[in-house]
């Protein structure tokens, strides 16, 4: 058994006692007096929400408009807006405006005007509902572009058209239904994609005057519910439109599916890859001078540009 012991450290004790009895060292920490007044510790309201609310204080109206946006910037709703008889809901007179409905609704009442009237360029309206206005839900009146982008909106139950576009606007990913007039009307140069357009009194999508629109990947059904002259689910009284990849279903005996109004100037429309059902011989009504993919069934078609009819 190993009996070797570790050496005692008794010689260390005097040293430790000597160190402990010595002076206590301290280190300077600087002045305790602040160099100036305390700064803000929290963000200002403008930093937290850098947009402007639409209300009587920030966007006051006049005798014909409930609220007017007259300066460029980003605006948002903080609550639903209930219409007033004889007035439009929101008028946008400035260029470069973004209006976020923020999930809220513009709700018209009897004899109220338009939900939104915009004459500005580079205007964006998104994310909410426009319903029950006495005329159109949205009227985009700008005569030169770029005009509006209308995105992720529900536009329904208005007493005229759902949305009127007048130059170069974009409508995407919207639901437009049960309006008394057209669902979407464009006088030219519009891009309409990814929308559901149904149960409107006139055509689901109507393209007139200048034309040159792109209408792609929409679901259009059950329109032309009025008893007046027949238009169509997608209706063109204009040239040079591109109609592609739309799903169209007819439920009205008055309607056509995809319809080019038969006058000599309505030419150079391109109509490809659409799927139309419910109207038989009324699924497509397209005159000469237009570029149309073969019309038939998916089973029998060999063209990648074919339009399906069933």
C-alpha positions as a Python dict, from the first residue, in 0.01 Angstrom:
ca = {
    (1, 'X'): (0, 0, 0),
    (2, 'X'): (136, 340, -101),
    (3, 'X'): (158, 558, 212),
    (4, 'X'): (314, 862, 48),
    (5, 'X'): (140, 1179, 163),
    (6, 'X'): (106, 1505, -18),
    (7, 'X'): (318, 1781, 132),
    (8, 'X'): (138, 2015, 365),
    (9, 'X'): (64, 2363, 231),
    (10, 'X'): (105, 2538, 562),
    (11, 'X'): (356, 2772, 406),
    (12, 'X'): (76, 2918, 186),
    (13, 'X'): (-142, 3045, 470),
    (14, 'X'): (71, 3348, 566),
    (15, 'X'): (69, 3460, 204),
    (16, 'X'): (-309, 3435, 175),
    (17, 'X'): (-360, 3622, 500),
    (18, 'X'): (-122, 3894, 383),
    (19, 'X'): (-309, 3938, 55),
    (20, 'X'): (-648, 3944, 227),
    (21, 'X'): (-535, 4209, 472),
    (22, 'X'): (-408, 4437, 196),
    (23, 'X'): (-598, 4727, 33),
    (24, 'X'): (-914, 4650, -170),
    (25, 'X'): (-871, 4748, -534),
    (26, 'X'): (-1163, 4920, -718),
    (27, 'X'): (-1207, 5023, -1082),
    (28, 'X'): (-1364, 5348, -1201),
    (29, 'X'): (-1707, 5310, -1365),
    (30, 'X'): (-1749, 5664, -1503),
    (31, 'X'): (-1974, 5947, -1396),
    (32, 'X'): (-2318, 5865, -1262),
    (33, 'X'): (-2456, 6189, -1406),
    (34, 'X'): (-2630, 6135, -1747),
    (35, 'X'): (-2468, 6329, -2033),
    (36, 'X'): (-2806, 6472, -2147),
    (37, 'X'): (-3181, 6423, -2135),
    (38, 'X'): (-3311, 6069, -2177),
    (39, 'X'): (-3402, 5972, -2534),
    (40, 'X'): (-3727, 5803, -2640),
    (41, 'X'): (-3737, 5433, -2564),
    (42, 'X'): (-4039, 5353, -2783),
    (43, 'X'): (-4126, 5403, -3150),
    (44, 'X'): (-4356, 5685, -3252),
    (45, 'X'): (-4700, 5604, -3396),
    (46, 'X'): (-4574, 5696, -3744),
    (47, 'X'): (-4293, 5443, -3705),
    (48, 'X'): (-4527, 5169, -3585),
    (49, 'X'): (-4791, 5238, -3854),
    (50, 'X'): (-4643, 5457, -4129),
    (51, 'X'): (-4975, 5468, -4319),
    (52, 'X'): (-5261, 5714, -4297),
    (53, 'X'): (-5607, 5605, -4176),
    (54, 'X'): (-5909, 5687, -4387),
    (55, 'X'): (-6134, 5891, -4159),
    (56, 'X'): (-6294, 6232, -4117),
    (57, 'X'): (-5976, 6380, -3967),
    (58, 'X'): (-5712, 6256, -4213),
    (59, 'X'): (-5915, 6228, -4537),
    (60, 'X'): (-6219, 6457, -4501),
    (61, 'X'): (-6482, 6453, -4773),
    (62, 'X'): (-6720, 6709, -4921),
    (63, 'X'): (-7079, 6732, -5040),
    (64, 'X'): (-7044, 6442, -5286),
    (65, 'X'): (-6769, 6225, -5133),
    (66, 'X'): (-6751, 6074, -4785),
    (67, 'X'): (-6370, 6061, -4791),
    (68, 'X'): (-6114, 6206, -5031),
    (69, 'X'): (-5754, 6087, -5072),
    (70, 'X'): (-5580, 6384, -5233),
    (71, 'X'): (-5212, 6322, -5151),
    (72, 'X'): (-4973, 6043, -5254),
    (73, 'X'): (-4911, 5781, -4989),
    (74, 'X'): (-5030, 5465, -4823),
    (75, 'X'): (-5376, 5458, -4664),
    (76, 'X'): (-5579, 5200, -4475),
    (77, 'X'): (-5920, 5139, -4321),
    (78, 'X'): (-5958, 5096, -3947),
    (79, 'X'): (-6324, 4988, -3960),
    (80, 'X'): (-6609, 4924, -4204),
    (81, 'X'): (-6739, 5231, -4389),
    (82, 'X'): (-7116, 5261, -4419),
    (83, 'X'): (-7233, 5463, -4717),
    (84, 'X'): (-7426, 5790, -4708),
    (85, 'X'): (-7711, 5872, -4943),
    (86, 'X'): (-7598, 6093, -5232),
    (87, 'X'): (-7225, 6039, -5179),
    (88, 'X'): (-6950, 5813, -5313),
    (89, 'X'): (-6759, 5621, -5050),
    (90, 'X'): (-6393, 5708, -5124),
    (91, 'X'): (-6258, 5931, -5399),
    (92, 'X'): (-5890, 5906, -5496),
    (93, 'X'): (-5770, 6216, -5681),
    (94, 'X'): (-5393, 6177, -5638),
    (95, 'X'): (-5140, 5966, -5827),
    (96, 'X'): (-4925, 5712, -5641),
    (97, 'X'): (-5174, 5596, -5380),
    (98, 'X'): (-5206, 5257, -5212),
    (99, 'X'): (-5534, 5191, -5031),
    (100, 'X'): (-5548, 4882, -4811),
    (101, 'X'): (-5903, 4802, -4704),
    (102, 'X'): (-5738, 4595, -4434),
    (103, 'X'): (-6006, 4325, -4445),
    (104, 'X'): (-6288, 4576, -4390),
    (105, 'X'): (-6585, 4661, -4612),
    (106, 'X'): (-6729, 4960, -4795),
    (107, 'X'): (-7105, 4907, -4761),
    (108, 'X'): (-7339, 5118, -4971),
    (109, 'X'): (-7689, 5224, -4872),
    (110, 'X'): (-7992, 5339, -5068),
    (111, 'X'): (-7902, 5618, -5314),
    (112, 'X'): (-7531, 5611, -5229),
    (113, 'X'): (-7301, 5657, -5527),
    (114, 'X'): (-6987, 5465, -5622),
    (115, 'X'): (-6794, 5263, -5369),
    (116, 'X'): (-6454, 5391, -5489),
    (117, 'X'): (-6396, 5651, -5761),
    (118, 'X'): (-6033, 5683, -5867),
    (119, 'X'): (-5892, 5932, -6118),
    (120, 'X'): (-5530, 5891, -6010),
    (121, 'X'): (-5255, 5698, -6182),
    (122, 'X'): (-5049, 5426, -6015),
    (123, 'X'): (-5327, 5354, -5766),
    (124, 'X'): (-5349, 5022, -5579),
    (125, 'X'): (-5665, 4906, -5397),
    (126, 'X'): (-5659, 4572, -5218),
    (127, 'X'): (-5783, 4338, -4950),
    (128, 'X'): (-6148, 4404, -4868),
    (129, 'X'): (-6513, 4413, -4980),
    (130, 'X'): (-6712, 4670, -5182),
    (131, 'X'): (-7084, 4593, -5165),
    (132, 'X'): (-7433, 4736, -5223),
    (133, 'X'): (-7345, 5068, -5391),
    (134, 'X'): (-7612, 5232, -5605),
    (135, 'X'): (-7386, 5259, -5912),
    (136, 'X'): (-7054, 5079, -5968),
    (137, 'X'): (-6844, 4920, -5697),
    (138, 'X'): (-6516, 5066, -5832),
    (139, 'X'): (-6482, 5323, -6110),
    (140, 'X'): (-6126, 5365, -6238),
    (141, 'X'): (-6154, 5686, -6438),
    (142, 'X'): (-5789, 5762, -6517),
    (143, 'X'): (-5751, 5821, -6891),
    (144, 'X'): (-5379, 5750, -6915),
    (145, 'X'): (-5161, 5490, -6753),
    (146, 'X'): (-5043, 5333, -6551),
    (147, 'X'): (-5377, 5346, -6373),
    (148, 'X'): (-5495, 5099, -6112),
    (149, 'X'): (-5413, 4762, -5961),
    (150, 'X'): (-5712, 4598, -5791),
    (151, 'X'): (-5612, 4296, -5590),
    (152, 'X'): (-5787, 4044, -5361),
    (153, 'X'): (-6120, 4224, -5349),
    (154, 'X'): (-6478, 4104, -5319),
    (155, 'X'): (-6700, 4330, -5530),
    (156, 'X'): (-7063, 4226, -5510),
    (157, 'X'): (-7430, 4324, -5517),
    (158, 'X'): (-7378, 4669, -5669),
    (159, 'X'): (-7658, 4824, -5873),
    (160, 'X'): (-7450, 4868, -6188),
    (161, 'X'): (-7113, 4715, -6288),
    (162, 'X'): (-6883, 4556, -6037),
    (163, 'X'): (-6571, 4737, -6163),
    (164, 'X'): (-6518, 4972, -6459),
    (165, 'X'): (-6166, 5009, -6601),
    (166, 'X'): (-6070, 5280, -6845),
    (167, 'X'): (-5701, 5250, -6925),
    (168, 'X'): (-5439, 4991, -6856),
    (169, 'X'): (-5562, 4859, -6521),
    (170, 'X'): (-5489, 4524, -6356),
    (171, 'X'): (-5753, 4314, -6181),
    (172, 'X'): (-5624, 4000, -6014),
    (173, 'X'): (-5745, 3739, -5765),
    (174, 'X'): (-6082, 3909, -5708),
    (175, 'X'): (-6434, 3773, -5657),
    (176, 'X'): (-6690, 3975, -5854),
    (177, 'X'): (-7048, 3857, -5830),
    (178, 'X'): (-7417, 3946, -5831),
    (179, 'X'): (-7373, 4296, -5970),
    (180, 'X'): (-7660, 4421, -6186),
    (181, 'X'): (-7441, 4519, -6480),
    (182, 'X'): (-7116, 4372, -6608),
    (183, 'X'): (-6893, 4199, -6358),
    (184, 'X'): (-6577, 4356, -6505),
    (185, 'X'): (-6590, 4616, -6781),
    (186, 'X'): (-6278, 4742, -6961),
    (187, 'X'): (-6245, 4998, -7238),
    (188, 'X'): (-5895, 4873, -7315),
    (189, 'X'): (-5543, 4769, -7219),
    (190, 'X'): (-5641, 4584, -6903),
    (191, 'X'): (-5502, 4265, -6751),
    (192, 'X'): (-5761, 4044, -6580),
    (193, 'X'): (-5627, 3727, -6418),
    (194, 'X'): (-5718, 3474, -6153),
    (195, 'X'): (-6066, 3611, -6081),
    (196, 'X'): (-6398, 3442, -6007),
    (197, 'X'): (-6674, 3629, -6191),
    (198, 'X'): (-7026, 3497, -6148),
    (199, 'X'): (-7398, 3574, -6142),
    (200, 'X'): (-7373, 3927, -6281),
    (201, 'X'): (-7661, 4075, -6479),
    (202, 'X'): (-7456, 4156, -6788),
    (203, 'X'): (-7146, 3989, -6927),
    (204, 'X'): (-6905, 3845, -6675),
    (205, 'X'): (-6609, 4017, -6843),
    (206, 'X'): (-6680, 4278, -7111),
    (207, 'X'): (-6408, 4428, -7332),
    (208, 'X'): (-6497, 4723, -7554),
    (209, 'X'): (-6350, 5020, -7746),
    (210, 'X'): (-5968, 4996, -7758),
    (211, 'X'): (-5944, 4630, -7659),
    (212, 'X'): (-5589, 4490, -7642),
    (213, 'X'): (-5663, 4324, -7308),
    (214, 'X'): (-5525, 4006, -7152),
    (215, 'X'): (-5789, 3781, -6990),
    (216, 'X'): (-5631, 3470, -6843),
    (217, 'X'): (-5703, 3194, -6588),
    (218, 'X'): (-6039, 3323, -6469),
    (219, 'X'): (-6345, 3123, -6358),
    (220, 'X'): (-6648, 3286, -6524),
    (221, 'X'): (-6997, 3138, -6485),
    (222, 'X'): (-7367, 3207, -6453),
    (223, 'X'): (-7357, 3564, -6587),
    (224, 'X'): (-7599, 3744, -6825),
    (225, 'X'): (-7882, 3694, -6579),
    (226, 'X'): (-8070, 4003, -6703),
    (227, 'X'): (-8345, 3948, -6957),
    (228, 'X'): (-8209, 4206, -7201),
    (229, 'X'): (-7987, 4147, -7508),
    (230, 'X'): (-7744, 3861, -7478),
    (231, 'X'): (-7376, 3928, -7433),
    (232, 'X'): (-7169, 3643, -7302),
    (233, 'X'): (-6964, 3516, -7016),
    (234, 'X'): (-6658, 3674, -7183),
    (235, 'X'): (-6769, 3937, -7434),
    (236, 'X'): (-6560, 4137, -7680),
    (237, 'X'): (-6673, 4436, -7882),
    (238, 'X'): (-6311, 4532, -7951),
    (239, 'X'): (-5999, 4407, -8133),
    (240, 'X'): (-5667, 4248, -8036),
    (241, 'X'): (-5758, 4088, -7705),
    (242, 'X'): (-5586, 3773, -7576),
    (243, 'X'): (-5821, 3524, -7408),
    (244, 'X'): (-5646, 3219, -7262),
    (245, 'X'): (-5694, 2945, -7007),
    (246, 'X'): (-6034, 3051, -6875),
    (247, 'X'): (-6296, 2814, -6731),
    (248, 'X'): (-6642, 2925, -6848),
    (249, 'X'): (-6983, 2776, -6763),
    (250, 'X'): (-7311, 2896, -6916),
    (251, 'X'): (-7634, 2874, -6721),
    (252, 'X'): (-7842, 3134, -6908),
    (253, 'X'): (-8022, 3054, -7231),
    (254, 'X'): (-7947, 3412, -7343),
    (255, 'X'): (-7571, 3398, -7307),
    (256, 'X'): (-7275, 3294, -7516),
    (257, 'X'): (-6962, 3150, -7363),
    (258, 'X'): (-6683, 3340, -7539),
    (259, 'X'): (-6835, 3591, -7778),
    (260, 'X'): (-6686, 3838, -8027),
    (261, 'X'): (-6950, 4086, -8135),
    (262, 'X'): (-6989, 4048, -8514),
    (263, 'X'): (-6864, 4371, -8668),
    (264, 'X'): (-6574, 4401, -8910),
    (265, 'X'): (-6343, 4592, -8675),
    (266, 'X'): (-6345, 4321, -8406),
    (267, 'X'): (-6051, 4121, -8537),
    (268, 'X'): (-5708, 3997, -8430),
    (269, 'X'): (-5839, 3853, -8105),
    (270, 'X'): (-5642, 3546, -7989),
    (271, 'X'): (-5857, 3281, -7817),
    (272, 'X'): (-5675, 2970, -7698),
    (273, 'X'): (-5678, 2700, -7428),
    (274, 'X'): (-6020, 2786, -7287),
    (275, 'X'): (-6270, 2538, -7143),
    (276, 'X'): (-6636, 2627, -7202),
    (277, 'X'): (-6935, 2419, -7098),
    (278, 'X'): (-7312, 2433, -7081),
    (279, 'X'): (-7413, 2615, -7399),
    (280, 'X'): (-7364, 2367, -7680),
    (281, 'X'): (-7333, 2568, -8000),
    (282, 'X'): (-7334, 2887, -7790),
    (283, 'X'): (-7011, 2799, -7614),
    (284, 'X'): (-6810, 2992, -7873),
    (285, 'X'): (-6931, 3261, -8113),
    (286, 'X'): (-6628, 3408, -8287),
    (287, 'X'): (-6626, 3565, -8632),
    (288, 'X'): (-6366, 3569, -8908),
    (289, 'X'): (-6040, 3756, -8872),
    (290, 'X'): (-5958, 3620, -8526),
    (291, 'X'): (-5696, 3362, -8427),
    (292, 'X'): (-5879, 3079, -8253),
    (293, 'X'): (-5738, 2749, -8132),
    (294, 'X'): (-5926, 2442, -8257),
    (295, 'X'): (-6260, 2391, -8080),
    (296, 'X'): (-6334, 2035, -7974),
    (297, 'X'): (-6282, 1794, -7687),
    (298, 'X'): (-5971, 1721, -7489),
    (299, 'X'): (-5984, 1358, -7601),
    (300, 'X'): (-5980, 1437, -7971),
    (301, 'X'): (-5762, 1748, -7977),
    (302, 'X'): (-5402, 1730, -8089),
    (303, 'X'): (-5326, 2102, -8069),
    (304, 'X'): (-5172, 2253, -7753),
    (305, 'X'): (-5380, 2567, -7830),
    (306, 'X'): (-5715, 2386, -7843),
    (307, 'X'): (-6029, 2530, -7690),
    (308, 'X'): (-6248, 2272, -7517),
    (309, 'X'): (-6625, 2267, -7567),
    (310, 'X'): (-6861, 2033, -7381),
}
